[in-house]
Amino acid sequence: MTTKTDALIWLKENEPSVYYLRESQKSLSKDINLRDLGKLFADANEHIQKDWINENTKLDVEVRDDFDDDANAAGHDLDTTDRVLKIQSKLRAATLHLEQTRRKSIKNENSSDTGHVTYSVGEADVYMFSQPDIEDYLNIDKWNYIAIPERFLIDKDNPEYLVPRVNKSIWKNFVGRAKEILEEEYDRKK
């Protein structure tokens, strides 16, 4: 029987990058450093959501990999394998926001007044937020998922873009409904 200690020794000797990422996440979690945990888990979140969707819904999704065609990976992170539904993955432990650090290009010049850029309408069909348990961040089984169709996120004051921050009055309507929302949006688009 392999013990946890044995596994960690093996990791340190054979997969040191994984070992040190583990050490980093442990210390960040202990300090409840949400900003840096979010950075550490941002890419992993796409894979976490992919697996959650594939295990809990009728959808079959994959992480987008067409970065040779779109160097900025604009718009979305997950696609259904039949390309019907585009899903943008977000990891948000506290507030739900859609601002990102894209370049302020001509296309994005009117997207936001916060110094960041918001998404343009049409970049994704659904925005899926992972919400880790702040007190037990590393326990992915305790994460919550909120899926919100794009049409509920359009900024009424700037209708070519989505809202920079998702108010609770919006997102509370989608809590506990990720499976239902994803399947409904998929059927709606198909």
Protein Blocks (a to p, Z undefined) as FASTA:
>chain_A
ZZfklmmmmmmmmmmmlmmmmmmmmmmmmnopaklmmmmmmmmmmmmmmmmmmmmmmbdc
dddfklmmmmnogoiabdcfklmaccdddddfkbccfbdcddcdfklmmmpcnhpacdde
hkambdcdddddfklmmlmklpccddddfklmccfklmmbccfbdcfklmmmmgoplmmm
mmmmmmmmZZ
